[in-house]
Amino acid sequence: MKIGLLSDTHSYLDDQIIRLLTVCDEIWHAGDFGSIEVSDRLNEIAPLRGVYGNIDDATIRQVHPKVNRFIVQGLDVMMTHIGGYPGKYHPDVRNEIKTNPPQLYITGHSHILKVMPDKSLNNLLHLNPGAAGKHGFHTMRTMMRFDVNNGKVANLQVIELGKRA
């Protein structure tokens, strides 16, 4: 199963992002959609799993939860917008991660691309796709694509979408 992962679109989608996602079986968005139109458009491309972010309004919060935990192809996934990272998990999720760690933990919010294992939690893999939108301090817009097969993440690609400005 091919996954397209993005975050922090802040109401921005361009043709390049759409084209890159058309080969995906599912799209995952780690919050700060910015508008329900972004959520709706992504869901037209492929089935969408998402979480709301701190800038998302009540409409988006009715569609997407704060924390989304699910299993895909045998992979236990936990996604939230503001969640910290290995060694510095946010208090909202820290207890669940420590007592029942997922295999893949996805966050957004920081606009900083990260791929980090947590060796203290059975090699939990933390992904933050950075920011695909144009709002924020980041200089390069980014997203990820990867495969999920038999409970494993494979063929992880970091995709640079171009400068923010």
C-alpha positions as CSV (number, residue, x, y, z in Angstrom):
1,M,0.0,0.0,0.0
2,K,1.4,3.4,-1.0
3,I,0.9,6.2,1.4
4,G,1.2,10.0,0.8
5,L,2.0,11.9,4.0
6,L,1.8,15.6,4.4
7,S,1.1,18.2,7.0
8,D,0.7,21.9,7.6
9,T,-0.9,22.7,4.2
10,H,-2.4,25.9,5.7
11,S,-5.1,26.0,2.9
12,Y,-2.6,25.5,0.2
13,L,-2.5,22.7,-2.4
14,D,-0.9,23.0,-5.8
15,D,-0.9,20.8,-8.9
16,Q,2.4,19.3,-8.0
17,I,1.1,18.0,-4.6
18,I,-2.0,16.6,-6.3
19,R,0.1,14.9,-9.0
20,L,2.4,13.3,-6.4
21,L,-0.6,11.9,-4.5
22,T,-2.5,10.4,-7.4
23,V,-0.3,7.3,-7.2
24,C,-1.2,6.7,-3.5
25,D,-3.6,4.2,-2.1
26,E,-4.2,6.5,1.0
27,I,-3.3,10.0,2.0
28,W,-2.5,10.8,5.6
29,H,-2.5,14.5,6.8
30,A,-1.0,15.4,10.2
31,G,-3.0,18.5,10.8
32,D,-3.3,22.2,10.0
33,F,-5.3,21.6,6.9
34,G,-6.3,25.2,7.0
35,S,-9.6,24.7,5.2
36,I,-12.2,21.9,4.8
37,E,-11.7,22.3,1.0
38,V,-8.1,20.9,1.4
39,S,-9.5,17.9,3.3
40,D,-12.2,17.4,0.7
41,R,-9.8,17.7,-2.3
42,L,-7.4,15.2,-0.8
43,N,-10.2,12.8,-0.1
44,E,-11.2,13.0,-3.8
45,I,-7.7,11.8,-4.8
46,A,-7.5,8.8,-2.4
47,P,-9.0,7.8,1.0
48,L,-7.9,10.3,3.6
49,R,-6.9,9.8,7.2
50,G,-6.1,12.9,9.2
51,V,-6.0,14.8,12.4
52,Y,-6.9,18.4,13.1
53,G,-4.2,20.9,13.9
54,N,-4.2,24.0,16.1
55,I,-5.3,26.3,13.3
56,D,-8.1,24.1,12.1
57,D,-11.7,25.3,12.7
58,A,-14.7,23.5,14.1
59,T,-15.7,22.1,10.7
60,I,-12.4,20.3,10.3
61,R,-12.5,19.1,13.9
62,Q,-15.9,17.4,13.2
63,V,-14.3,15.4,10.4
64,H,-10.8,14.7,11.8
65,P,-9.9,13.7,15.4
66,K,-7.1,15.1,17.6
67,V,-5.4,11.7,17.7
68,N,-6.0,9.0,15.0
69,R,-4.8,5.5,15.8
70,F,-5.3,2.8,13.3
71,I,-3.8,-0.4,11.7
72,V,-2.9,-0.6,8.0
73,Q,-1.4,-3.7,6.5
74,G,-0.5,-4.9,10.0
75,L,1.2,-1.6,10.9
76,D,0.0,0.1,14.1
77,V,-0.1,3.9,13.4
78,M,-0.7,6.8,15.7
79,M,-1.0,10.3,14.3
80,T,-1.5,13.7,16.0
81,H,-0.6,17.2,15.1
82,I,1.2,18.4,18.2
83,G,2.9,15.4,19.6
84,G,6.6,16.0,20.2
85,Y,9.2,13.4,19.2
86,P,11.3,10.7,20.7
87,G,12.6,11.7,24.1
88,K,10.2,14.7,24.2
89,Y,6.7,13.4,23.7
90,H,3.8,15.9,24.3
91,P,2.0,15.3,27.6
92,D,-1.3,14.6,25.7
93,V,0.1,11.4,24.2
94,R,3.1,10.5,26.4
95,N,1.3,8.0,28.5
96,E,-0.2,6.1,25.6
97,I,3.1,6.0,23.7
98,K,4.9,4.7,26.7
99,T,2.3,2.1,27.7
100,N,1.1,1.0,24.3
101,P,3.6,2.3,21.7
102,P,2.6,2.3,18.1
103,Q,5.1,1.1,15.4
104,L,4.7,4.4,13.5
105,Y,4.2,7.7,15.2
106,I,3.3,10.7,13.0
107,T,3.2,14.4,13.9
108,G,3.1,17.7,12.2
109,H,3.1,21.3,13.6
110,S,6.8,22.1,13.8
111,H,7.2,22.5,10.0
112,I,10.5,20.5,10.6
113,L,11.0,17.3,8.6
114,K,12.0,14.4,10.9
115,V,12.6,10.7,10.5
116,M,13.6,9.4,13.9
117,P,13.6,5.9,15.5
118,D,12.9,5.6,19.3
119,K,15.1,2.7,20.3
120,S,13.7,2.9,23.9
121,L,10.3,1.9,22.5
122,N,11.0,-1.1,20.4
123,N,12.2,1.0,17.5
124,L,9.0,3.0,17.1
125,L,9.5,5.1,14.0
126,H,8.6,8.8,14.2
127,L,7.8,10.8,11.0
128,N,7.1,14.5,10.6
129,P,6.7,15.3,6.9
130,G,7.5,19.0,7.4
131,A,5.2,21.6,5.9
132,A,3.6,21.3,2.4
133,G,2.0,24.8,2.6
134,K,3.4,28.2,2.2
135,H,2.7,29.7,5.6
136,G,5.3,29.4,8.3
137,F,9.1,29.9,8.9
138,H,10.2,26.9,6.8
139,T,12.2,27.5,3.7
140,M,11.5,24.3,1.8
141,R,8.1,22.8,1.4
142,T,8.2,19.0,1.9
143,M,6.0,15.8,2.1
144,M,6.7,12.1,2.1
145,R,5.6,8.9,0.3
146,F,6.2,5.4,1.5
147,D,4.9,1.8,1.3
148,V,3.4,-0.2,4.0
149,N,3.7,-3.9,3.6
150,N,3.3,-6.7,6.3
151,G,3.6,-4.2,9.2
152,K,6.6,-2.4,7.9
153,V,7.4,1.0,6.4
154,A,9.5,0.7,3.2
155,N,10.7,2.8,0.3
156,L,10.4,6.1,2.3
157,Q,10.8,9.1,0.1
158,V,11.2,12.7,1.3
159,I,9.9,15.0,-1.5
160,E,11.0,18.6,-1.7
161,L,8.2,20.6,-3.2
162,G,10.1,23.8,-3.7
163,K,10.7,27.0,-1.8
164,R,8.0,28.4,0.5
165,A,8.0,31.9,-1.0
